[in-house]
């Protein structure tokens, strides 16, 4: 089978694990072009990687041999760029979030559906083996009926992170800790447990940072079966700690911390899986993690193209975490519980 020809658009901070994944899968994929509107970033990328550099996005869109485009650009550019790629017949693999508002995110998903191209989102936590193992246990009802959940995203970002132009703003990023950092863990929690139906939240900008949007959020969650839970997400927790999803079921508990899973059953049986301390990216360097799970996202995207199916995390699937984030922020703004849109 011939290799898929993919173009890489956006050569900023997030490019490293994607470029590594493309190199790892060079038996399946060929990088046709790499592009950034910044000449400086094009030059820096060319110094590190032997991938062809395009002079413009139009050059990529006009190349009929390019089957798909990987978009790693700022969130507020996603709708226009993804629409242009879709209308040119290119499949799209999109770095999270879908867009800066849910309305723009839904418009992007519609454009890709209308054009008949595949849209996948880079929400790589779903591909961690420990998370996949917990998904199997839940699907097999090994923990029994859901009773409660505690979700914790205790990240650290220094002020220098938010001093970068556009970082943590509504205009460029669409928000703060929820849509930029916690989105990964929230998406995984939704995949494991489903969407909460109602939330009651507080969101704030702490004294730790000078920024436009929220850097700390605390919330109570209610699930369709009546189970309740808590959420705390922040970028103020120095020096940064592994994300945690703690699940309480009728038959036992499961603790997913970073890439480690611990399960304890009422009958006394238990097991641990995964590598303690792995995962990364929770501290001052947001890119301090391996590319393993990005590679899995890319492999699934290629499989989806070949099979004519949606990627595991399609556009519609990724919208669910946006609905949850919207409800959390709405609850905080209004000072009362908010319903979570289900579809």
C-alpha positions in Angstrom: 0.0 0.0 0.0 1.4 3.4 -0.9 2.0 5.9 1.9 -0.5 8.6 2.8 0.8 12.1 1.9 0.1 14.5 4.7 0.9 18.2 5.1 1.8 19.8 8.4 0.4 23.3 9.0 1.5 25.1 12.2 5.1 24.8 13.3 4.9 26.3 16.8 5.3 24.9 20.3 3.1 21.9 19.7 4.8 20.5 16.6 7.5 18.3 18.2 5.4 15.2 19.2 3.6 15.3 15.9 6.8 15.5 13.8 8.2 12.7 15.9 5.1 10.6 15.3 5.2 11.3 11.5 8.8 10.1 11.6 7.9 7.0 13.6 5.2 6.1 11.1 7.2 6.8 7.9 6.3 3.4 6.6 2.7 4.5 6.4 2.9 8.3 5.9 4.9 10.7 3.9 5.1 14.4 4.8 4.4 16.3 1.6 4.8 19.8 3.0 5.3 21.6 6.3 4.1 25.2 6.6 3.9 28.2 8.9 3.1 31.8 8.0 6.1 32.7 10.1 9.4 32.6 8.1 11.3 32.3 11.4 9.3 29.2 12.3 9.7 27.6 8.9 13.5 28.1 9.1 13.7 26.7 12.7 11.6 23.7 11.7 13.8 23.1 8.6 16.9 23.1 10.7 15.5 20.2 12.9 13.5 18.1 10.4 14.1 17.0 6.8 10.6 17.7 5.6 9.7 19.8 2.5 8.8 23.4 3.4 5.8 25.0 1.6 5.7 28.7 0.8 2.0 29.1 1.4 -1.2 27.3 2.4 -2.4 27.7 -1.1 0.5 25.5 -2.3 -0.7 22.7 -0.1 -4.4 23.1 -1.0 -3.5 23.0 -4.7 -1.5 19.8 -4.4 -3.8 17.0 -5.4 -1.3 14.4 -4.0 -1.9 15.7 -0.4 -4.5 13.5 1.2 -4.7 15.0 4.6 -3.6 18.1 6.6 -2.5 18.1 10.2 -3.5 21.5 11.7 -1.5 22.6 14.7 -2.4 26.3 14.6 -3.9 28.5 17.3 -7.5 27.6 18.1 -9.0 30.8 16.6 -7.7 29.9 13.2 -9.2 26.4 13.1 -12.6 27.1 11.5 -11.2 28.9 8.4 -8.2 26.6 7.9 -10.2 23.4 8.4 -12.9 24.6 6.1 -10.4 25.5 3.4 -8.8 22.0 3.7 -12.1 20.2 3.6 -13.3 22.1 0.6 -10.1 21.2 -1.1 -10.8 17.5 -0.4 -8.3 17.0 2.4 -8.9 15.0 5.5 -8.2 17.0 8.7 -6.4 16.0 11.9 -6.8 18.9 14.3 -5.0 19.8 17.5 -7.4 20.5 20.3 -9.7 22.4 21.0 -12.0 22.2 18.0 -12.4 26.1 18.1 -12.6 29.0 20.5 -16.4 28.9 20.8 -18.8 26.0 20.6 -20.7 27.7 17.7 -17.5 28.0 15.7 -16.6 24.4 16.6 -20.0 23.1 15.4 -19.6 25.1 12.2 -16.2 23.4 11.6 -17.6 19.9 12.2 -20.5 20.7 9.7 -18.0 21.9 7.0 -16.0 18.7 7.2 -19.1 16.5 7.1 -20.5 18.5 4.2 -17.2 18.1 2.3 -17.1 14.3 3.0 -13.7 14.4 4.6 -12.6 12.7 7.9 -12.1 15.0 10.9 -10.1 13.8 13.8 -9.1 15.6 17.1 -5.8 15.3 18.9 -7.0 14.4 22.4 -4.3 11.8 23.1 -5.1 10.9 26.6 -7.7 8.4 25.3 -4.9 6.3 23.8 -3.0 5.8 27.1 -3.0 2.0 27.8 -4.1 2.5 31.4 -7.1 4.5 30.3 -8.0 1.9 27.6 -7.8 -0.8 30.3 -10.1 1.2 32.6 -12.5 1.6 29.7 -12.6 -2.2 29.2 -13.3 -2.7 33.0 -16.2 -0.2 32.9 -17.6 -1.6 29.7 -17.6 -5.1 31.2 -19.3 -3.8 34.4 -16.4 -4.9 36.5 -16.8 -2.0 38.9 -20.6 -2.1 38.9 -22.9 0.9 38.8 -21.2 4.3 39.0 -21.5 5.9 42.4 -19.0 8.8 42.3 -16.0 10.3 40.6 -13.3 12.8 41.4 -11.4 14.5 38.6 -8.3 16.5 39.4 -6.1 18.4 36.9 -3.4 20.0 39.1 -1.1 21.7 36.5 1.5 24.4 36.9 2.2 27.2 34.5 4.5 30.1 35.4 3.5 33.7 34.6 5.9 33.7 31.6 3.6 31.1 29.9 0.7 33.6 30.0 2.9 36.5 29.0 3.1 35.1 25.5 0.8 37.0 23.1 -2.7 35.6 23.1 -2.0 32.9 25.7 -5.0 32.4 27.9 -7.2 34.9 26.1 -10.8 34.4 24.8 -9.9 35.7 21.4 -7.1 33.3 20.6 -7.5 30.3 22.9 -11.1 30.5 23.8 -10.5 30.4 27.5 -8.1 29.3 30.2 -7.4 26.1 32.1 -10.5 24.2 31.0 -10.2 24.5 27.2 -6.4 24.5 27.1 -5.1 22.1 29.8 -8.0 20.2 31.5 -9.7 19.5 28.2 -7.6 16.3 27.8 -8.6 14.8 31.2 -12.2 16.0 30.8 -12.5 14.3 27.4 -11.1 11.1 28.9 -13.5 11.2 31.8 -16.4 11.7 29.4 -15.2 8.7 27.3 -15.0 6.6 30.4 -18.1 7.7 32.3 -20.3 9.7 29.9 -21.4 13.3 30.1 -22.6 14.7 33.4 -26.2 16.1 33.1 -25.7 19.0 35.5 -22.8 21.0 37.0 -22.4 23.6 39.7 -19.1 25.4 39.3 -16.9 28.2 40.5 -14.2 29.6 38.1 -11.7 32.3 38.9 -8.5 34.0 37.9 -6.2 33.5 41.0 -3.6 35.9 42.3 -1.0 33.6 40.9 -1.4 34.8 37.3 -2.2 37.9 35.4 -4.4 36.7 32.6 -7.8 37.2 31.0 -9.4 33.9 31.7 -9.8 31.3 34.4 -6.8 29.5 36.0 -8.7 27.6 38.7 -12.1 25.8 38.6 -14.0 23.8 41.2 -17.2 22.0 40.4 -19.8 19.4 41.5 -21.0 17.0 38.8 -24.2 15.0 38.5 -24.4 12.0 36.1 -27.5 10.5 34.4 -27.8 7.6 36.8 -27.7 9.9 39.8 -24.0 9.4 40.6 -22.2 12.6 41.8 -18.7 13.8 41.5 -16.2 16.6 41.9 -13.8 18.4 39.6 -10.8 20.6 40.3 -8.7 22.0 37.5 -5.9 24.6 37.8 -2.6 25.8 36.4 -1.6 27.2 39.9 -0.5 23.9 41.5 3.3 24.2 41.6 5.3 22.3 40.4 2.5 20.3 38.6 1.1 16.9 39.4 -0.3 14.0 37.4 -3.9 14.2 36.3 -6.3 12.0 38.3 -9.6 10.3 37.6 -10.9 8.4 40.7 -13.9 6.2 40.0 -16.2 4.8 42.8 -18.4 1.9 41.7 -20.7 -0.5 43.6 -18.1 -3.3 43.3 -14.9 -1.3 43.9 -12.7 1.7 43.0 -10.3 2.6 40.3 -7.6 5.3 40.5 -6.2 6.5 37.2 -3.2 8.8 37.9 -1.3 9.9 34.9 -0.5 6.7 33.1 -1.0 4.4 36.2 -4.2 2.5 37.0 -4.9 1.0 40.4 -8.1 -1.1 40.9 -9.4 -2.4 44.2 -12.5 -4.7 44.5 -14.7 -5.3 47.5 -13.8 -9.0 47.4 -10.2 -8.1 48.1 -8.7 -8.6 44.7 -6.7 -5.8 43.2 -4.2 -4.9 40.5 -1.9 -2.1 39.3 -1.0 -1.3 35.7 1.1 1.3 34.0 4.3 3.3 34.8 4.3 5.5 37.8 5.1 9.2 37.1 4.7 8.9 33.4 2.5 11.2 31.3 4.2 14.6 31.8 3.4 18.0 30.6 1.8 19.1 33.9 4.6 21.5 34.9 6.4 24.5 33.7 7.3 22.8 30.4 3.9 21.9 28.8 5.7 19.8 26.1 7.6 17.5 28.6 6.0 14.2 27.5 6.7 11.4 25.1 5.1 11.2 21.7 3.7 7.7 22.2 0.0 8.7 22.4 0.3 11.3 19.7 1.6 8.5 17.5 -1.5 6.4 18.4 -3.8 9.3 17.4 -2.1 9.6 14.1 -2.2 5.8 13.5 -5.9 5.7 14.3 -6.4 8.6 11.9 -4.6 6.7 9.1 -6.7 3.6 9.9 -9.9 5.6 9.6 -9.0 7.0 6.2 -8.2 3.5 5.0 -11.3 2.0 6.4 -13.6 4.8 5.4 -14.7 5.4 9.0 -14.5 8.2 11.5 -11.4 8.5 13.7 -11.9 7.4 17.3 -12.2 11.0 18.3 -14.3 12.5 15.6 -15.5 16.1 15.4 -18.9 15.2 16.9 -17.2 13.2 19.7 -14.9 16.1 20.5 -17.9 18.5 20.8 -19.0 16.8 23.9 -16.1 18.2 26.0 -17.0 21.6 24.7 -20.5 21.2 26.0 -19.2 20.3 29.4 -16.8 23.3 29.5 -19.6 25.6 28.4 -21.8 24.4 31.3 -19.0 24.8 33.9 -18.4 28.4 32.8 -22.1 29.2 32.6 -22.7 27.9 36.1 -19.9 30.0 37.5 -21.1 33.1 35.6 -24.7 32.8 36.7 -24.0 31.5 40.2 -26.3 28.5 39.9 -26.3 25.0 38.5 -26.3 24.6 34.8 -27.5 21.7 32.5 -25.0 20.1 30.2 -26.0 19.9 26.6 -26.0 16.3 25.5 -25.8 16.6 21.7 
